[in-house]
Structure formats: structure tokens, C-alpha cells
Amino acid sequence: MENLYWHNAFVEALRLELSAYREDLEFQENFPLTLEPLRIDCVIIKKAKDLVITKNIGEIFKSVNIIEYKSPGDYVSVQDFYKVYGYACLYANLERVFLEDMTLSFIESRAPRSLLKHLSENRKYTVAEKSPGIYTVSGDIMAIQLIDSRKLSMEDNLWLRCLSNTLDTRAMERVSRASEEQGKDARLSAYMDILVRANHQIVEELKDMKRAPSLEEIFAGTGLIERAEAKAKAEAEEWFKEWVKTEGKAWAKAQFLTQEAERKALEIAQKMISMGYPLEDIIAATELDKKQVKALYPQKKGSKK
């Protein structure tokens, strides 16, 4: 199975979910905590501290908001929680931010039961599912939430809900219509690219359905079709060059030998026919098939070929 990188698509999904606040929020992707490769998936910063966000996934947001995302099939473990919590503390120290002005959000596509149980029983935090798929955790200096993207509603959280490798045709059509509504200036390329590659069978079904638009229409303006075609062409050309170097010559030689052997077999069959050998003996001697040998016999006048 193709190894897909979901994180760029995830950040685009976050932007789309919070598009009503696009002028008020600053997104910092893969934020480097140190000179070493130590990074946070996404940091969302309020440009104005008194900004109130009513979008369900951003209701807990404060000045600085740390987001940890797990791709489909992965999950937030207890160890992951403490790792990201440590990143948040390091960020606060490096950026001179108070922990009480920060929040932590963990997003995955499964129920975070083990982590919620740990936080409730071991840390004595209070856990509540304030809306389908969104669990708030209180009792820490930082506001914390865990989000099960599978339980989010299509109406409120289309982009995160559909960031999945198990979409059906209805969901894919819904995303395609919503992407058209976003306009050509929307940052959708990484998001649409990951959905197409992760749900290629559904895309093919849409392509074959008479009521569905073509792929070109579905993804018009994203540049996805053009890039995919260019990538496929480049990969095919590279494969052919490598094949010529490694196997091409041997294949050509084998083809030549096969054709030469067949030519000689036909010559022998022709001579055996002229010498009156039975058809079965000619086939056995030359290993030609019956049709090939019969085609060598002289045609009688008036007979059909």
C-alpha cells in the first residue's frame, strides 16, 4: 500500500474549518521547536487576544494553540500526549508565553478511550464530550481537547470529517462540491491530492457513474489532474529508461531468437509438406500449431482461405 503523508492535507483542513477566521488566525506549520528536527504539527496563533471563536473545534482556543494530528490508522497514545505536552512547555519557554494562555488539541480518527481513561483515572482530570467527537479535558493549567474526527458531523466539520481513507461516493461528491465553492484561490491541492490517492477506488467509481461529473470537473482549479498526469508520464519515462538498461537488451535478443526459431520452423514445415509428410508428423517435428502448418499447404482452386 502507498505510504501517504497526511499532515499537509490536515493543515489545509484546519484552515478550511476555521476559514471564517482566516484574517484573525496565523497558522505555523511544522513549527521548529529547536534547531534539531523537533516539530509541532501545527500552531495556531490568535492575532487578537480578545477574538472569540465560535467554531466547535476552536471554542477552547486561547492566544497560542498547539495541535497534534494522527493520520488514519494511527492514534494518540498516552506517550504521545506527554510528548506533545512537553513540546508545549518547551514552546512556552522559547516563545515567552504563559501556559495558561495556551491550549492543546489532539485529533485522530478513532475513539481516544485509553488516553481519556488515563487522564481521568491517573491525572484526575474531568473529561466531557461537549459535542459528538469533541472531548474537553479540564483540570490542567492548559485547556485540552481530544477530537475523534469520525464522529464529527458533515455539516459542521466537513473537511476534518472527510480527511479519511474510507470515504464513500456520497462523501467524495460532497467534498468536490464544497471545494468548488471555495474558489480557485483556496489552498486545496494537498487536501484533494491525499483524498484522491487514499480513496482511488471511490474516485474511479465516480468517474464511471453517469450521474457523476468527470474527474476534470470534480477537481477543476486544483491543478491535481495536471500534476498527476505529468507525474505519471515522468514515472513511465523513467521506468522505460531503466528497463532498457537492465532488461531491454535481453528481451530484444529473446524476441529475435524466438522469431528466428519460428521462421526456421516454418521453412522446415514447408519442406516436409512438399515431401508429403503427414500433418501430425510436421506439427510434432516443428512444434508449430495446427493453424500455422495448415496455412502453408497450397490452396486448391475454388477453395476458401
C-alpha positions in Angstrom: 0.0 0.0 0.0 1.2 3.5 -0.8 2.7 5.4 2.1 0.7 8.6 2.3 1.7 11.8 4.0 -1.4 13.3 5.6 -0.1 16.3 7.5 -0.2 19.0 4.8 -3.7 18.0 4.0 -4.6 18.1 7.7 -3.4 21.7 8.0 -5.4 22.7 4.9 -8.4 21.0 6.5 -7.9 23.1 9.7 -7.7 26.3 7.5 -10.9 25.4 5.8 -12.7 24.5 9.1 -11.6 27.9 10.5 -12.0 29.8 7.3 -14.4 32.3 8.9 -11.4 33.5 11.0 -8.8 33.4 8.3 -7.8 37.1 8.8 -7.6 36.6 12.6 -5.5 33.5 12.9 -1.9 32.8 12.0 -1.0 29.2 11.1 2.5 27.9 11.6 3.0 24.5 10.1 5.7 22.1 11.3 6.8 24.7 13.8 10.5 24.0 14.7 11.0 24.0 18.5 14.8 23.8 18.2 17.5 23.7 15.6 17.1 19.9 15.8 14.2 18.2 13.9 11.7 18.6 16.8 8.4 19.9 15.4 4.8 20.5 16.4 2.2 19.5 13.7 0.5 22.9 13.8 0.5 26.0 16.0 -2.5 28.4 15.6 -2.0 31.9 17.0 -4.7 34.4 17.6 -3.7 37.7 16.1 -6.1 39.5 18.6 -6.2 38.1 22.1 -9.9 39.1 22.6 -11.0 37.2 19.5 -13.9 34.8 20.3 -14.1 31.7 18.1 -17.5 30.0 17.9 -16.4 27.2 15.6 -16.8 24.0 17.6 -13.2 22.8 17.2 -11.8 26.3 18.2 -14.1 27.2 21.1 -11.3 26.4 23.6 -8.7 28.4 21.7 -6.6 31.0 23.6 -3.6 33.0 22.4 -1.5 30.0 21.3 -2.9 26.7 20.3 -0.9 23.5 19.8 -2.4 20.9 17.5 -1.3 17.2 17.3 -2.7 15.2 14.4 -2.6 11.4 13.8 -3.2 10.0 10.3 -5.9 7.4 9.6 -4.9 4.2 11.3 -2.7 5.9 13.9 -3.8 7.1 17.3 -2.8 9.3 20.2 -1.2 7.2 22.9 -0.5 8.2 26.5 3.2 8.6 25.5 2.1 10.9 22.6 0.1 13.0 25.0 3.1 13.6 27.3 5.4 14.2 24.4 3.2 16.9 22.9 2.6 18.3 26.4 6.4 18.6 26.8 6.6 20.3 23.4 4.0 22.8 24.6 6.1 23.6 27.7 9.2 24.0 25.6 7.3 26.3 23.2 6.1 28.4 26.1 9.7 28.7 27.4 11.2 29.5 24.0 8.5 31.9 22.9 7.9 33.5 26.3 4.2 32.5 26.5 2.3 31.7 29.7 1.0 28.1 29.8 -2.4 29.4 30.9 -2.6 31.3 27.5 -2.1 28.0 25.6 -4.3 25.1 24.6 -3.6 21.5 23.4 -5.7 19.7 20.8 -5.3 16.1 19.7 -7.0 15.0 16.5 -7.3 11.4 15.4 -9.8 9.1 13.5 -10.7 6.8 16.3 -12.1 7.0 19.9 -9.3 8.0 22.3 -10.6 5.7 25.1 -7.3 4.7 26.6 -6.0 8.2 26.8 -9.2 9.5 28.2 -9.2 6.8 30.8 -5.7 7.6 31.8 -6.3 11.3 32.1 -9.5 10.7 34.2 -8.1 7.9 36.5 -4.4 8.8 36.7 -4.4 12.5 36.4 -7.9 13.0 37.9 -8.9 15.3 35.1 -12.5 15.9 34.3 -13.5 14.6 30.8 -16.7 15.5 29.0 -17.9 15.0 25.4 -19.3 18.5 24.8 -20.4 17.6 21.2 -20.1 14.5 19.1 -16.4 13.6 18.7 -15.1 16.6 20.8 -13.9 15.7 24.3 -12.8 18.5 26.6 -10.3 17.8 29.4 -10.2 20.2 32.4 -8.1 20.2 35.5 -4.8 21.3 33.9 -3.2 24.7 33.6 -3.8 24.4 29.8 -7.2 23.8 28.2 -7.1 20.4 26.4 -9.4 18.7 23.9 -9.3 15.4 22.1 -11.2 15.1 18.8 -12.4 11.9 17.2 -12.8 13.1 13.6 -15.0 10.1 12.6 -17.8 11.4 14.9 -17.7 15.0 13.7 -20.7 16.0 11.6 -20.5 16.6 7.9 -22.5 19.8 8.3 -20.1 21.4 10.9 -16.8 19.8 10.1 -16.8 18.5 6.5 -13.0 19.0 6.0 -11.8 17.1 9.0 -14.6 14.5 8.9 -13.7 13.6 5.3 -9.9 13.6 5.8 -10.1 9.8 5.6 -9.2 6.8 3.5 -12.6 5.2 3.9 -14.8 7.7 2.0 -17.9 6.6 0.1 -19.0 8.2 -3.2 -21.5 10.5 -1.5 -18.8 11.9 0.8 -16.4 12.4 -2.1 -19.1 14.2 -4.1 -19.8 16.4 -1.2 -16.2 17.4 -0.8 -15.9 18.1 -4.5 -18.9 20.4 -4.4 -17.5 22.2 -1.4 -14.1 22.6 -3.0 -15.7 24.3 -6.0 -17.5 26.7 -3.6 -14.1 27.6 -2.1 -12.9 29.1 -5.4 -9.6 28.7 -7.2 -7.7 30.7 -4.6 -8.4 28.3 -1.8 -5.4 26.2 -0.6 -6.8 22.8 -1.5 -4.2 21.0 -3.5 -2.6 18.9 -0.7 -6.1 18.1 0.7 -7.6 16.9 -2.6 -4.4 15.1 -3.6 -4.4 13.0 -0.4 -8.1 12.2 -0.8 -7.8 11.1 -4.4 -4.8 8.8 -3.6 -6.2 7.4 -0.4 -9.7 6.8 -2.0 -8.7 5.9 -5.6 -11.4 3.2 -5.9 -14.1 5.6 -5.0 -12.8 8.2 -7.4 -12.9 5.5 -10.2 -16.5 4.7 -9.2 -17.4 8.4 -9.5 -15.7 8.5 -12.9 -17.7 5.6 -14.1 -21.1 6.8 -12.8 -23.1 8.6 -15.4 -24.6 11.0 -12.9 -21.2 12.0 -11.6 -19.1 14.7 -13.1 -15.8 13.8 -14.7 -12.6 13.9 -12.6 -11.6 17.0 -14.5 -14.8 18.7 -13.4 -14.6 17.4 -9.8 -11.1 18.7 -9.3 -11.1 21.7 -11.7 -8.9 24.5 -10.4 -6.9 22.4 -8.0 -4.2 21.5 -10.6 -4.4 17.9 -9.3 -5.2 16.3 -12.7 -2.4 18.1 -14.5 0.1 17.2 -11.8 -1.0 13.6 -11.7 -0.7 13.2 -15.5 2.7 14.9 -15.5 3.9 12.7 -12.6 2.6 9.5 -14.3 4.3 10.5 -17.6 7.6 11.2 -15.9 7.5 8.0 -13.9 6.7 6.0 -17.1 9.6 7.6 -19.0 12.0 6.9 -16.1 10.8 3.3 -15.8 11.3 2.7 -19.6 14.8 4.1 -19.5 15.7 1.9 -16.5 14.0 -1.1 -18.2 16.0 -0.6 -21.4 19.2 -0.5 -19.4 18.5 -3.7 -17.3 16.1 -5.9 -19.2 15.5 -4.3 -22.6 18.5 -5.8 -24.4 17.9 -9.3 -23.1 14.2 -9.1 -24.0 15.0 -7.9 -27.6 17.5 -10.7 -28.0 15.0 -13.3 -26.8 12.4 -11.8 -29.2 14.8 -12.1 -32.1 15.7 -15.7 -31.2 12.0 -16.6 -30.9 11.2 -15.0 -34.3 14.2 -16.7 -35.9 13.3 -20.1 -34.5 9.8 -19.7 -35.8 11.0 -18.7 -39.2 13.2 -21.8 -39.4 10.4 -24.0 -38.2 8.1 -22.7 -40.9 10.8 -23.4 -43.5 11.2 -27.0 -42.3 7.4 -27.4 -42.3 7.2 -26.1 -45.9 9.8 -28.7 -47.0 8.1 -31.5 -45.1 4.8 -30.6 -46.8 6.5 -30.7 -50.2 7.9 -34.1 -49.3 4.5 -35.5 -48.4 4.8 -35.9 -44.6 1.5 -36.2 -42.7 0.2 -33.1 -40.9 0.6 -34.7 -37.4 4.3 -35.5 -38.1 5.0 -32.0 -39.3 3.4 -30.5 -36.1 5.4 -32.9 -33.9 8.7 -32.1 -35.6 8.3 -28.3 -35.8 6.2 -27.6 -32.6 4.1 -25.2 -34.7 0.4 -25.1 -34.1 -2.1 -26.7 -36.5 -3.3 -23.5 -38.0 0.2 -22.3 -38.8 1.0 -25.6 -40.6 -2.3 -25.7 -42.5 -1.7 -22.2 -43.8 1.4 -23.5 -45.6 -0.4 -26.0 -47.7 -1.1 -24.9 -51.3 -4.6 -23.7 -51.8 -6.8 -25.7 -54.1 -8.6 -23.9 -56.8 -12.0 -22.7 -55.8 -11.4 -23.3 -52.1 -11.9 -20.6 -49.5 -9.0 -19.3 -47.4 
